Amino acid sequence: MRRILFKDLKVPLIFSLILLPPLLWFWSRKNTTELFPVAVFVQLSFTFIVTVLGVMLNEQYEDVHNGYRFYQILPLKRLEVTGLKFLVPVLVLAVLGLVNRVLYTGFPVGREALRIADTITAVFSVVVLLICAGIFLLVTALGYTRFIQLTSGLIALGVFAGFLAARLLKTDMVSLARFSEKLEKWLVSGDPVPFLVACLALYTALFFMAARMETR
């Protein structure tokens, strides 16, 4: 069990060790108030890439080496293996969240800005958790190769739909601006706790769903 956990943590750890030090060095030299929103955006983007890419590469490794079939030979329950798979993104997001929080305190901003950054980080993290759970479920249901084929098609379709929507909705920028204002207001002054609780409950439900599925 411990070896499986360490194996899956190895990929995000390597990415973090390669990409995080240059980022931390850059922000330590450019920690002005004006750059704080940019720093939050960049660090969350980094967190997304490390977490999601780590999950996908780990699933690719299992597919290439028939990892799940090997686990069936071992005295391990499906629930235990799935639990480890769902635990890895939680650990990665928790560690990177703490790293980002320490980084943010180096900027000359007040407590209110840090509180907003914490809220954005928490909301972003639970959304990433759900994305990771969705990846694991799709890989389990379809197999890794078919999952890649499906997601590649959906990404291409999404890019096309994005360009099309940008042209069709060019005259509806007012509605988009209103939505952005409501989202910003909720993040700044709203209470995200119900949203966070609902997302974590859904993540738990997806875990039990994945534990009952047969691996392809």
Backbone as a chain_set.jsonl record, in Angstrom:
{"seq": "MRRILFKDLKVPLIFSLILLPPLLWFWSRKNTTELFPVAVFVQLSFTFIVTVLGVMLNEQYEDVHNGYRFYQILPLKRLEVTGLKFLVPVLVLAVLGLVNRVLYTGFPVGREALRIADTITAVFSVVVLLICAGIFLLVTALGYTRFIQLTSGLIALGVFAGFLAARLLKTDMVSLARFSEKLEKWLVSGDPVPFLVACLALYTALFFMAARMETR", "coords": {"N": [[0.832, -1.205, 0.0], [1.857, 1.255, 0.874], [3.937, 1.54, -0.963], [2.572, 1.867, -3.377], [1.339, 4.309, -2.909], [3.576, 6.036, -2.612], [4.661, 5.718, -5.149], [2.734, 6.922, -6.81], [2.832, 9.492, -5.844], [5.256, 10.297, -6.701], [5.396, 11.395, -9.313], [3.965, 14.006, -9.305], [5.67, 15.145, -7.412], [8.17, 15.268, -8.679], [7.59, 17.015, -10.816], [6.982, 19.29, -9.311], [9.43, 19.825, -8.024], [10.953, 20.516, -10.192], [9.642, 22.72, -11.42], [8.708, 24.477, -9.418], [10.815, 25.774, -7.779], [12.061, 27.786, -9.591], [9.823, 29.459, -9.944], [9.283, 30.329, -7.303], [11.638, 31.7, -6.797], [11.441, 33.753, -8.678], [9.085, 35.13, -7.805], [9.953, 35.958, -5.325], [11.685, 37.981, -5.944], [10.102, 39.789, -7.234], [7.986, 40.675, -5.674], [5.721, 42.624, -5.58], [2.855, 44.668, -4.767], [1.117, 45.002, -6.931], [1.58, 42.768, -8.478], [0.455, 40.687, -7.121], [-2.227, 39.555, -7.702], [-1.593, 38.356, -10.157], [0.332, 36.53, -9.344], [-1.211, 34.799, -7.765], [-2.925, 33.712, -9.719], [-1.031, 32.455, -11.435], [0.176, 30.595, -9.681], [-2.016, 28.965, -9.015], [-2.611, 27.949, -11.515], [-0.281, 26.487, -11.939], [-0.617, 24.627, -9.87], [-2.883, 23.256, -10.791], [-1.899, 22.086, -13.176], [0.185, 20.399, -12.21], [-1.236, 18.664, -10.492], [-3.412, 17.496, -12.033], [-2.064, 16.571, -14.344], [-0.329, 14.839, -13.083], [-2.1, 12.845, -12.151], [-3.041, 11.836, -14.617], [-0.683, 10.877, -15.822], [0.047, 8.921, -13.982], [-2.075, 7.132, -14.31], [-1.605, 6.415, -16.934], [0.785, 5.029, -16.602], [-0.117, 2.838, -15.078], [-1.716, 1.647, -16.988], [0.098, 0.938, -19.051], [1.786, -0.861, -17.732], [0.068, -2.78, -16.803], [-0.958, -2.397, -14.226], [-3.279, -2.484, -12.539], [-4.251, -5.047, -12.874], [-2.183, -6.441, -11.747], [-2.434, -5.596, -9.112], [-4.698, -6.989, -8.415], [-3.76, -9.499, -7.946], [-2.353, -9.215, -5.637], [-2.849, -9.164, -2.033], [-4.955, -7.132, -1.779], [-7.75, -5.007, -1.424], [-10.201, -3.74, -3.695], [-11.308, -1.383, -2.82], [-9.294, -0.33, -1.209], [-7.174, 0.201, -3.017], [-8.416, 2.06, -4.727], [-8.919, 4.006, -2.834], [-6.316, 4.928, -2.272], [-5.701, 6.037, -4.76], [-7.508, 8.153, -4.856], [-6.664, 9.558, -2.703], [-4.194, 10.66, -3.322], [-4.43, 13.089, -5.037], [-5.587, 14.753, -3.093], [-3.566, 14.994, -1.145], [-1.527, 16.184, -2.693], [-2.722, 18.633, -3.463], [-3.139, 19.743, -0.946], [-0.51, 20.103, 0.038], [0.623, 21.791, -1.955], [-1.138, 23.898, -1.692], [-0.47, 24.872, 0.859], [2.181, 25.661, 0.34], [1.72, 27.677, -1.553], [0.286, 29.432, 0.07], [2.207, 30.258, 1.949], [3.894, 31.541, 0.176], [2.231, 33.673, -0.665], [2.117, 35.26, 1.621], [4.465, 36.627, 1.509], [4.051, 38.789, -0.066], [3.397, 42.303, -0.067], [0.626, 42.758, 0.966], [-2.642, 43.231, 2.432], [-4.57, 41.652, 5.141], [-7.13, 41.14, 4.171], [-6.808, 40.743, 1.405], [-5.278, 38.415, 1.46], [-7.132, 36.699, 2.626], [-9.087, 36.559, 0.626], [-7.541, 35.362, -1.36], [-7.101, 32.895, -0.124], [-9.717, 31.892, -0.115], [-10.255, 31.695, -2.875], [-8.304, 29.802, -3.534], [-9.182, 27.565, -2.055], [-11.724, 27.032, -3.22], [-10.943, 26.576, -5.864], [-9.321, 24.319, -5.483], [-11.084, 22.237, -4.678], [-12.581, 21.997, -6.976], [-10.621, 21.078, -8.752], [-10.148, 18.631, -7.527], [-12.553, 17.289, -8.136], [-12.308, 17.164, -10.907], [-10.1, 15.442, -11.109], [-11.237, 13.147, -9.994], [-13.183, 12.648, -11.944], [-11.522, 12.044, -14.127], [-10.331, 9.655, -13.222], [-12.591, 7.987, -13.017], [-13.479, 7.895, -15.707], [-11.239, 6.736, -16.956], [-11.256, 4.269, -15.68], [-13.697, 3.247, -16.574], [-13.525, 3.317, -19.397], [-10.952, 2.614, -20.14], [-7.492, 3.509, -20.585], [-6.536, 4.261, -23.169], [-8.869, 4.678, -24.786], [-9.953, 6.678, -23.242], [-8.109, 8.804, -23.639], [-8.499, 9.202, -26.372], [-11.161, 10.033, -26.348], [-11.086, 12.396, -24.739], [-9.318, 13.953, -26.234], [-10.815, 14.411, -28.533], [-12.945, 15.822, -27.363], [-11.616, 18.087, -26.397], [-10.751, 19.282, -28.793], [-13.271, 19.787, -29.925], [-14.234, 21.516, -27.974], [-12.506, 23.721, -28.249], [-13.213, 24.587, -30.825], [-15.938, 25.162, -30.367], [-15.588, 27.206, -28.549], [-14.41, 29.28, -30.085], [-16.523, 29.674, -31.855], [-18.581, 30.434, -30.11], [-17.482, 32.779, -29.153], [-17.719, 34.451, -31.338], [-20.48, 34.445, -31.817], [-21.541, 35.409, -29.439], [-20.653, 37.953, -29.239], [-22.074, 40.266, -29.048], [-23.209, 40.037, -26.591], [-21.823, 40.791, -24.338], [-22.448, 42.184, -22.088], [-24.033, 40.56, -20.417], [-22.154, 38.611, -19.844], [-20.296, 40.13, -18.438], [-21.827, 40.798, -16.209], [-22.175, 38.271, -15.052], [-19.505, 37.71, -14.392], [-19.085, 39.694, -12.496], [-20.853, 38.868, -10.464], [-19.712, 36.413, -9.786], [-17.221, 37.263, -8.852], [-18.06, 38.809, -6.686], [-19.173, 36.842, -5.054], [-16.911, 35.294, -4.458], [-15.418, 37.166, -3.079], [-17.024, 38.273, -0.979], [-18.86, 36.337, -0.338], [-20.066, 33.222, 1.132], [-18.244, 30.46, 0.939], [-18.401, 27.973, 2.134], [-20.692, 26.109, 2.107], [-20.564, 25.358, -0.603], [-18.015, 24.177, -0.733], [-18.336, 22.027, 1.038], [-20.338, 20.585, -0.3], [-18.971, 19.867, -2.66], [-16.904, 18.26, -1.622], [-18.434, 16.217, -0.533], [-19.517, 15.181, -2.883], [-17.15, 14.315, -4.073], [-16.461, 12.254, -2.333], [-18.629, 10.537, -2.822], [-18.133, 9.904, -5.508], [-15.785, 8.522, -5.15], [-16.629, 6.123, -3.849], [-18.218, 5.186, -5.908], [-16.311, 4.723, -7.891], [-14.87, 2.718, -6.642], [-16.524, 0.557, -6.863], [-16.553, -0.053, -9.468], [-15.429, -2.038, -12.248], [-12.131, -2.477, -13.317], [-10.897, -1.766, -16.552]], "CA": [[0.0, 0.0, 0.0], [2.723, 2.426, 0.973], [4.699, 1.672, -2.201], [1.666, 2.418, -4.391], [1.158, 5.726, -2.584], [4.812, 6.742, -2.941], [4.809, 5.691, -6.611], [1.835, 7.917, -7.409], [3.26, 10.829, -5.419], [6.562, 10.607, -7.301], [5.236, 12.245, -10.506], [3.787, 15.426, -8.937], [6.84, 15.632, -6.681], [9.205, 15.606, -9.665], [7.153, 18.246, -11.48], [7.095, 20.402, -8.369], [10.843, 20.124, -7.797], [11.498, 21.128, -11.407], [8.989, 23.977, -11.791], [8.406, 25.385, -8.315], [11.911, 26.663, -7.358], [12.176, 29.012, -10.393], [8.688, 30.34, -9.657], [9.484, 30.938, -5.993], [12.736, 32.668, -6.934], [10.933, 34.918, -9.412], [8.161, 35.901, -6.969], [10.702, 36.566, -4.219], [12.338, 39.181, -6.441], [9.112, 40.679, -7.843], [6.804, 40.599, -4.81], [5.037, 43.907, -5.434], [1.41, 44.551, -4.559], [0.44, 44.911, -8.225], [1.77, 41.432, -9.037], [-0.166, 39.668, -6.278], [-3.248, 38.783, -8.429], [-0.929, 37.528, -11.168], [0.976, 35.424, -8.63], [-2.262, 33.843, -7.389], [-3.353, 33.022, -10.946], [0.047, 31.579, -11.911], [0.359, 29.484, -8.747], [-3.147, 28.055, -9.153], [-2.416, 27.253, -12.796], [0.77, 25.512, -11.668], [-1.226, 23.583, -9.053], [-3.754, 22.48, -11.676], [-1.084, 21.288, -14.094], [0.884, 19.354, -11.464], [-2.185, 17.687, -9.954], [-4.139, 16.777, -13.084], [-1.098, 15.836, -15.162], [0.157, 13.738, -12.268], [-3.105, 11.78, -12.183], [-3.086, 11.232, -15.951], [0.539, 10.1, -16.045], [-0.028, 7.723, -13.14], [-3.001, 6.193, -14.946], [-0.913, 5.883, -18.104], [1.741, 4.04, -16.09], [-0.875, 1.635, -14.71], [-2.191, 1.019, -18.218], [1.236, 0.35, -19.762], [2.375, -1.955, -16.95], [-1.003, -3.636, -16.289], [-0.866, -2.25, -12.777], [-4.479, -2.891, -11.803], [-4.317, -6.52, -12.884], [-1.196, -6.9, -10.76], [-2.991, -5.352, -7.779], [-5.688, -8.025, -8.121], [-3.038, -10.668, -7.446], [-1.931, -8.906, -4.28], [-3.94, -9.206, -1.041], [-5.485, -5.777, -1.646], [-9.128, -4.828, -1.838], [-10.413, -2.668, -4.672], [-11.572, -0.165, -2.059], [-8.017, 0.197, -0.729], [-6.443, 0.763, -4.151], [-9.131, 3.277, -5.131], [-8.702, 5.0, -1.787], [-5.003, 5.524, -2.489], [-5.776, 6.866, -5.961], [-8.255, 9.369, -4.533], [-5.935, 10.278, -1.656], [-3.029, 11.355, -3.894], [-4.726, 14.492, -5.353], [-5.838, 15.5, -1.852], [-2.267, 15.304, -0.549], [-0.818, 17.125, -3.564], [-3.373, 19.944, -3.357], [-2.91, 20.271, 0.401], [0.879, 20.563, 0.14], [0.807, 22.958, -2.822], [-1.895, 24.994, -1.099], [0.351, 25.44, 1.94], [3.305, 26.35, -0.289], [1.204, 28.918, -2.124], [-0.088, 30.341, 1.165], [3.452, 30.844, 2.452], [4.35, 32.471, -0.859], [1.39, 34.868, -0.675], [2.43, 36.118, 2.765], [5.635, 37.427, 1.182], [3.631, 39.989, -0.8], [2.963, 43.375, 0.839], [-0.824, 42.967, 0.866], [-3.299, 43.125, 3.734], [-5.239, 40.4, 5.508], [-8.305, 40.915, 3.325], [-6.335, 40.161, 0.143], [-4.886, 37.034, 1.752], [-8.357, 35.929, 2.855], [-9.678, 36.315, -0.688], [-6.68, 34.37, -2.019], [-7.388, 31.604, 0.512], [-11.032, 31.446, -0.597], [-10.094, 31.282, -4.265], [-7.521, 28.565, -3.527], [-10.029, 26.473, -1.565], [-12.728, 26.735, -4.249], [-10.206, 26.008, -6.994], [-8.807, 23.001, -5.119], [-12.146, 21.22, -4.705], [-12.932, 21.794, -8.387], [-9.564, 20.211, -9.291], [-10.412, 17.289, -6.991], [-13.632, 16.687, -8.919], [-11.742, 16.849, -12.222], [-9.283, 14.233, -10.932], [-12.162, 12.02, -9.816], [-13.769, 12.384, -13.254], [-10.503, 11.361, -14.931], [-10.193, 8.284, -12.74], [-13.801, 7.243, -13.38], [-13.491, 7.657, -17.149], [-10.187, 5.767, -17.262], [-11.723, 2.973, -15.192], [-14.815, 2.774, -17.391], [-13.206, 3.212, -20.819], [-9.569, 2.262, -20.415], [-6.725, 4.75, -20.77], [-6.446, 4.629, -24.586], [-10.144, 5.255, -25.21], [-10.108, 7.934, -22.514], [-7.314, 9.814, -24.337], [-9.183, 9.492, -27.627], [-12.369, 10.808, -26.047], [-10.751, 13.73, -24.255], [-8.72, 14.7, -27.345], [-11.932, 14.883, -29.357], [-13.705, 16.834, -26.635], [-10.82, 19.316, -26.353], [-10.846, 19.897, -30.123], [-14.633, 20.307, -30.046], [-14.358, 22.653, -27.073], [-11.811, 24.866, -28.851], [-14.059, 25.06, -31.924], [-17.13, 25.771, -29.782], [-15.178, 28.463, -27.927], [-14.292, 30.294, -31.139], [-17.863, 29.946, -32.378], [-19.319, 31.186, -29.099], [-16.908, 34.126, -29.075], [-18.269, 35.257, -32.436], [-21.931, 34.566, -31.68], [-21.891, 36.137, -28.221], [-19.903, 39.205, -29.204], [-22.99, 41.343, -28.659], [-23.779, 39.738, -25.276], [-20.769, 40.973, -23.362], [-23.021, 42.734, -20.857], [-24.409, 39.422, -19.571], [-20.921, 37.984, -19.385], [-19.722, 41.011, -17.42], [-22.643, 40.65, -15.003], [-21.825, 36.986, -14.443], [-18.174, 37.859, -13.798], [-19.236, 40.509, -11.283], [-21.483, 38.04, -9.435], [-18.721, 35.436, -9.351], [-16.226, 37.983, -8.05], [-18.701, 39.193, -5.427], [-19.309, 35.632, -4.23], [-15.588, 34.911, -3.978], [-14.907, 38.179, -2.166], [-17.833, 38.483, 0.215], [-19.792, 35.244, -0.11], [-19.673, 32.14, 2.031], [-18.029, 29.288, 0.092], [-18.407, 26.728, 2.905], [-21.643, 25.125, 1.556], [-20.043, 24.864, -1.881], [-16.892, 23.289, -0.45], [-18.88, 20.81, 1.646], [-21.042, 19.847, -1.356], [-17.965, 19.297, -3.556], [-16.223, 17.171, -0.923], [-19.4, 15.117, -0.453], [-19.561, 14.59, -4.221], [-15.883, 13.604, -4.265], [-16.59, 11.007, -1.574], [-19.56, 9.68, -3.554], [-17.428, 9.423, -6.696], [-14.826, 7.519, -4.679], [-17.325, 4.85, -3.654], [-18.647, 4.731, -7.228], [-15.134, 4.17, -8.576], [-14.461, 1.491, -5.949], [-17.429, -0.514, -7.252], [-16.419, -0.292, -10.897], [-14.395, -2.983, -12.66], [-11.103, -1.844, -14.146], [-10.706, -2.35, -17.885]], "C": [[0.864, 1.252, 0.0], [3.499, 2.647, -0.316], [3.832, 2.254, -3.316], [1.49, 3.916, -4.168], [2.398, 6.531, -2.981], [5.03, 6.804, -4.452], [3.96, 6.78, -7.257], [2.198, 9.343, -7.002], [4.545, 11.263, -6.109], [6.421, 11.59, -8.466], [4.98, 13.704, -10.138], [4.961, 15.996, -8.163], [7.944, 16.06, -7.646], [8.854, 16.9, -10.389], [7.338, 19.452, -10.57], [8.548, 20.808, -8.153], [11.484, 20.8, -9.004], [10.948, 22.545, -11.614], [8.847, 24.973, -10.646], [9.574, 26.281, -7.903], [12.093, 27.9, -8.233], [11.033, 29.998, -10.142], [8.881, 31.06, -8.33], [10.593, 31.992, -6.046], [12.25, 33.937, -7.625], [10.039, 35.778, -8.533], [8.88, 36.561, -5.806], [11.401, 37.857, -4.652], [11.351, 40.212, -6.964], [7.849, 40.795, -6.994], [6.205, 41.985, -4.53], [3.543, 43.673, -5.281], [0.68, 44.329, -5.875], [0.532, 43.503, -8.818], [1.044, 40.343, -8.253], [-1.275, 38.889, -7.005], [-2.648, 37.873, -9.491], [-0.287, 36.312, -10.514], [-0.044, 34.365, -8.235], [-2.695, 33.032, -8.602], [-2.298, 32.03, -11.418], [0.208, 30.371, -11.001], [-0.795, 28.49, -8.819], [-3.064, 27.288, -10.469], [-1.354, 26.167, -12.648], [0.211, 24.334, -10.874], [-2.106, 22.671, -9.898], [-2.945, 21.545, -12.565], [-0.427, 20.121, -13.356], [-0.083, 18.265, -11.01], [-2.829, 16.846, -11.035], [-3.178, 15.968, -13.958], [-0.519, 14.662, -14.386], [-0.802, 12.561, -12.277], [-3.103, 11.074, -13.534], [-1.845, 10.386, -16.225], [0.572, 8.837, -15.187], [-0.957, 6.682, -13.749], [-2.395, 5.607, -16.217], [0.077, 4.794, -17.697], [1.024, 2.735, -15.742], [-1.334, 0.898, -15.955], [-1.055, 0.298, -18.937], [1.757, -0.901, -19.052], [1.323, -2.899, -16.352], [-1.052, -3.606, -14.761], [-2.068, -2.773, -12.027], [-4.662, -4.4, -11.801], [-3.332, -7.102, -11.876], [-1.73, -6.704, -9.339], [-4.011, -6.406, -7.387], [-5.026, -9.294, -7.591], [-2.641, -10.469, -5.987], [-3.115, -8.982, -3.315], [-4.459, -7.807, -0.734], [-6.928, -5.749, -2.116], [-9.21, -3.676, -2.834], [-10.626, -1.332, -3.959], [-10.269, 0.482, -1.592], [-7.229, 0.851, -1.858], [-7.093, 2.067, -4.612], [-8.937, 4.38, -4.104], [-7.358, 5.693, -1.931], [-5.027, 6.461, -3.691], [-6.49, 8.186, -5.685], [-7.552, 10.199, -3.455], [-4.804, 11.124, -2.236], [-3.349, 12.797, -4.278], [-4.977, 15.342, -4.114], [-4.521, 15.922, -1.218], [-1.511, 16.345, -1.367], [-1.401, 18.527, -3.432], [-3.14, 20.563, -1.986], [-1.504, 20.845, 0.53], [1.099, 21.81, -0.711], [0.019, 24.155, -2.311], [-1.129, 25.667, 0.024], [1.545, 26.215, 1.381], [2.855, 27.693, -0.861], [0.854, 29.925, -1.037], [1.138, 31.024, 1.758], [3.99, 31.866, 1.457], [3.556, 33.772, -0.817], [1.724, 35.813, 0.475], [3.673, 36.96, 2.518], [5.3, 38.688, 0.411], [3.127, 41.042, 0.195], [1.485, 43.708, 0.668], [-1.441, 42.747, 2.246], [-3.964, 41.786, 3.961], [-6.419, 40.094, 4.599], [-7.9, 40.281, 1.995], [-5.924, 38.708, 0.345], [-6.106, 36.149, 1.98], [-9.034, 35.589, 1.534], [-8.866, 35.263, -1.45], [-6.917, 32.98, -1.437], [-8.709, 31.032, 0.019], [-10.934, 30.931, -2.021], [-9.341, 29.954, -4.34], [-8.366, 27.376, -3.097], [-11.056, 26.053, -2.613], [-12.065, 26.052, -5.441], [-9.772, 24.573, -6.692], [-9.892, 21.93, -5.172], [-12.625, 20.972, -6.128], [-11.906, 20.874, -9.054], [-9.75, 18.784, -8.788], [-11.484, 16.57, -7.806], [-13.159, 16.333, -10.326], [-10.91, 15.569, -12.155], [-10.167, 12.997, -10.756], [-12.81, 11.64, -11.143], [-12.797, 11.649, -14.168], [-10.397, 9.895, -14.527], [-11.404, 7.434, -13.131], [-13.823, 6.912, -14.871], [-12.422, 6.641, -17.56], [-10.618, 4.369, -16.837], [-12.798, 2.394, -16.098], [-14.41, 2.49, -18.831], [-11.864, 2.569, -21.099], [-8.803, 3.517, -20.805], [-6.695, 5.198, -22.229], [-7.725, 5.284, -25.076], [-10.417, 6.565, -24.492], [-9.355, 9.066, -23.214], [-7.98, 10.197, -25.655], [-10.409, 10.363, -27.395], [-12.026, 12.231, -25.646], [-10.108, 14.573, -25.354], [-9.805, 15.248, -28.254], [-12.727, 15.981, -28.675], [-12.943, 18.155, -26.557], [-10.892, 20.047, -27.696], [-12.225, 20.511, -30.338], [-14.824, 21.535, -29.171], [-13.68, 23.894, -27.617], [-12.652, 25.46, -29.985], [-15.301, 25.771, -31.388], [-16.795, 27.112, -29.121], [-15.044, 29.577, -28.931], [-15.661, 30.684, -31.678], [-18.665, 30.79, -31.394], [-18.803, 32.614, -28.992], [-17.47, 35.036, -30.157], [-19.763, 35.479, -32.258], [-22.339, 35.442, -30.504], [-21.171, 37.475, -28.112], [-20.787, 40.356, -28.736], [-23.566, 41.144, -27.26], [-22.733, 39.862, -24.175], [-21.294, 41.527, -22.04], [-23.389, 41.614, -19.89], [-23.18, 38.73, -19.014], [-20.268, 38.81, -18.283], [-20.5, 40.901, -16.113], [-22.336, 39.344, -14.281], [-20.471, 37.07, -13.755], [-18.242, 38.656, -12.499], [-19.848, 39.702, -10.151], [-20.501, 37.012, -8.887], [-17.682, 36.088, -8.461], [-16.801, 38.372, -6.693], [-18.828, 37.999, -4.493], [-17.973, 35.218, -3.64], [-15.075, 35.88, -2.922], [-15.695, 38.232, -0.866], [-18.793, 37.337, 0.523], [-19.249, 34.21, 0.856], [-19.498, 30.868, 1.209], [-18.153, 27.954, 0.815], [-19.43, 25.719, 2.372], [-21.16, 24.527, 0.238], [-18.92, 23.865, -1.651], [-17.377, 21.96, 0.118], [-19.565, 19.941, 0.589], [-20.044, 19.161, -2.296], [-17.235, 18.126, -2.901], [-17.14, 15.963, -0.765], [-19.511, 14.405, -1.801], [-18.292, 13.8, -4.51], [-15.907, 12.265, -3.539], [-17.512, 10.028, -2.291], [-18.913, 9.096, -4.806], [-16.385, 8.367, -6.33], [-15.498, 6.159, -4.517], [-17.83, 4.289, -4.988], [-17.486, 4.074, -7.963], [-14.703, 2.852, -7.952], [-15.323, 0.3, -6.353], [-17.294, -0.877, -8.734], [-15.3, -1.297, -11.152], [-13.413, -2.278, -13.578], [-10.963, -2.553, -15.47], [-9.232, -2.604, -18.15]], "O": [[0.636, 2.185, -0.77], [3.706, 3.787, -0.731], [4.314, 3.054, -4.117], [1.491, 4.698, -5.119], [2.284, 7.582, -3.612], [5.519, 7.805, -4.977], [4.426, 7.48, -8.156], [1.907, 10.292, -7.73], [4.89, 12.445, -6.108], [7.225, 12.513, -8.6], [5.708, 14.577, -10.611], [5.23, 17.195, -8.241], [8.577, 17.098, -7.45], [9.702, 17.776, -10.559], [7.795, 20.507, -11.009], [8.863, 21.997, -8.103], [12.439, 21.563, -8.861], [11.7, 23.461, -11.945], [8.864, 26.183, -10.874], [9.351, 27.473, -7.687], [12.268, 28.99, -7.687], [11.24, 31.212, -10.127], [8.668, 32.269, -8.242], [10.492, 33.044, -5.415], [12.593, 35.048, -7.222], [10.189, 37.0, -8.498], [8.458, 37.622, -5.345], [11.676, 38.724, -3.824], [11.704, 41.38, -7.124], [6.759, 40.991, -7.531], [6.188, 42.45, -3.391], [3.032, 42.608, -5.626], [-0.273, 43.551, -5.931], [-0.345, 43.094, -9.578], [1.021, 39.19, -8.683], [-1.276, 37.66, -6.939], [-3.125, 36.759, -9.707], [-0.347, 35.204, -11.047], [0.222, 33.169, -8.356], [-2.818, 31.81, -8.526], [-2.623, 30.894, -11.763], [0.359, 29.247, -11.48], [-0.573, 27.286, -8.695], [-3.411, 26.108, -10.526], [-1.508, 25.062, -13.169], [0.524, 23.179, -11.165], [-2.076, 21.451, -9.738], [-3.262, 20.363, -12.692], [-0.476, 18.983, -13.824], [0.218, 17.077, -11.129], [-2.798, 15.617, -10.969], [-3.451, 14.81, -14.274], [-0.248, 13.608, -14.962], [-0.379, 11.412, -12.396], [-3.158, 9.845, -13.59], [-1.946, 9.3, -16.797], [1.073, 7.801, -15.624], [-0.664, 5.487, -13.712], [-2.635, 4.445, -16.545], [0.193, 3.767, -18.365], [1.505, 1.652, -16.076], [-1.344, -0.333, -15.983], [-1.23, -0.835, -19.386], [2.125, -1.881, -19.699], [1.645, -3.723, -15.496], [-1.171, -4.639, -14.101], [-1.921, -3.432, -10.998], [-5.172, -4.966, -10.834], [-3.604, -8.119, -11.237], [-1.506, -7.543, -8.466], [-4.19, -6.701, -6.205], [-5.653, -10.072, -6.873], [-2.596, -11.418, -5.205], [-4.265, -8.875, -3.741], [-4.415, -7.35, 0.408], [-7.28, -6.401, -3.099], [-8.39, -2.758, -2.813], [-10.181, -0.286, -4.431], [-10.153, 1.707, -1.581], [-6.675, 1.936, -1.68], [-6.405, 3.058, -4.858], [-8.806, 5.551, -4.46], [-7.259, 6.904, -1.736], [-4.447, 7.546, -3.652], [-6.109, 9.222, -6.229], [-7.812, 11.394, -3.313], [-4.488, 12.187, -1.702], [-2.599, 13.688, -3.879], [-4.621, 16.52, -4.087], [-4.369, 17.07, -0.801], [-0.926, 17.275, -0.812], [-0.658, 19.501, -3.303], [-2.962, 21.776, -1.875], [-1.321, 21.939, 1.064], [1.695, 22.78, -0.244], [0.448, 25.297, -2.473], [-1.133, 26.893, 0.134], [1.883, 27.289, 1.877], [3.519, 28.713, -0.677], [1.092, 31.123, -1.191], [1.114, 32.223, 2.037], [4.48, 32.926, 1.846], [4.133, 34.855, -0.921], [1.626, 37.031, 0.325], [3.915, 37.92, 3.25], [6.15, 39.562, 0.246], [2.496, 40.694, 1.193], [1.137, 44.82, 0.27], [-0.821, 42.142, 3.12], [-3.934, 40.902, 3.104], [-6.684, 38.933, 4.287], [-8.579, 39.375, 1.51], [-6.194, 37.861, -0.507], [-6.118, 34.986, 1.576], [-9.5, 34.467, 1.34], [-9.43, 34.385, -2.102], [-6.932, 31.995, -2.174], [-8.814, 29.833, -0.235], [-11.461, 29.866, -2.344], [-9.705, 29.078, -5.126], [-8.284, 26.303, -3.694], [-11.238, 24.863, -2.867], [-12.579, 25.061, -5.961], [-9.853, 23.708, -7.564], [-9.645, 20.828, -5.66], [-13.033, 19.858, -6.456], [-12.274, 19.994, -9.831], [-9.534, 17.83, -9.536], [-11.344, 15.39, -8.127], [-13.567, 15.311, -10.877], [-11.003, 14.715, -13.037], [-9.877, 11.933, -11.304], [-12.973, 10.457, -11.441], [-13.192, 10.741, -14.899], [-10.374, 9.005, -15.378], [-11.247, 6.281, -13.533], [-14.145, 5.789, -15.258], [-12.67, 5.787, -18.411], [-10.372, 3.396, -17.55], [-12.812, 1.192, -16.361], [-14.892, 1.529, -19.429], [-11.653, 2.031, -22.186], [-9.391, 4.48, -21.297], [-6.817, 6.392, -22.505], [-7.675, 6.334, -25.716], [-11.037, 7.466, -25.055], [-9.892, 10.163, -23.369], [-8.022, 11.373, -26.016], [-10.667, 11.307, -28.142], [-12.618, 13.178, -26.163], [-10.326, 15.783, -25.405], [-9.739, 16.395, -28.695], [-13.136, 16.951, -29.312], [-13.547, 19.225, -26.641], [-11.07, 21.264, -27.742], [-12.343, 21.617, -30.865], [-15.495, 22.487, -29.57], [-14.202, 25.0, -27.474], [-12.787, 26.678, -30.095], [-15.678, 26.837, -31.875], [-17.608, 28.036, -29.128], [-15.499, 30.695, -28.688], [-15.934, 31.858, -31.927], [-19.344, 31.739, -31.785], [-19.574, 33.548, -28.769], [-17.674, 36.23, -29.938], [-20.264, 36.573, -32.516], [-23.356, 36.133, -30.558], [-21.088, 38.06, -27.031], [-20.311, 41.302, -28.107], [-24.328, 41.985, -26.783], [-22.764, 39.118, -23.195], [-20.662, 41.361, -20.996], [-23.101, 41.695, -18.696], [-23.162, 38.312, -17.857], [-19.748, 38.26, -17.312], [-19.909, 40.909, -15.033], [-22.246, 39.309, -13.054], [-20.307, 36.555, -12.649], [-17.553, 38.343, -11.528], [-19.422, 39.826, -9.002], [-20.455, 36.765, -7.682], [-17.303, 35.531, -7.431], [-16.118, 38.278, -5.672], [-18.619, 38.122, -3.286], [-17.894, 34.836, -2.473], [-14.386, 35.479, -1.984], [-15.115, 38.236, 0.22], [-19.474, 37.368, 1.548], [-18.119, 34.313, 1.334], [-20.488, 30.252, 0.816], [-18.026, 26.904, 0.186], [-19.073, 24.554, 2.194], [-21.327, 23.332, -0.007], [-18.875, 22.82, -2.301], [-16.893, 20.897, -0.27], [-19.401, 18.721, 0.576], [-20.246, 18.01, -2.684], [-16.977, 17.113, -3.551], [-16.688, 14.821, -0.85], [-19.588, 13.178, -1.858], [-18.349, 12.735, -5.124], [-15.43, 11.26, -4.065], [-17.221, 8.834, -2.363], [-19.123, 7.927, -5.128], [-16.132, 7.438, -7.097], [-14.982, 5.152, -5.001], [-17.869, 3.073, -5.181], [-17.638, 3.018, -8.576], [-14.221, 1.962, -8.653], [-14.9, -0.846, -6.204], [-17.848, -1.875, -9.194], [-14.348, -1.397, -10.377], [-13.809, -1.568, -14.502], [-10.916, -3.782, -15.527], [-8.873, -3.093, -19.22]]}, "num_chains": 1, "name": "protein.A"}
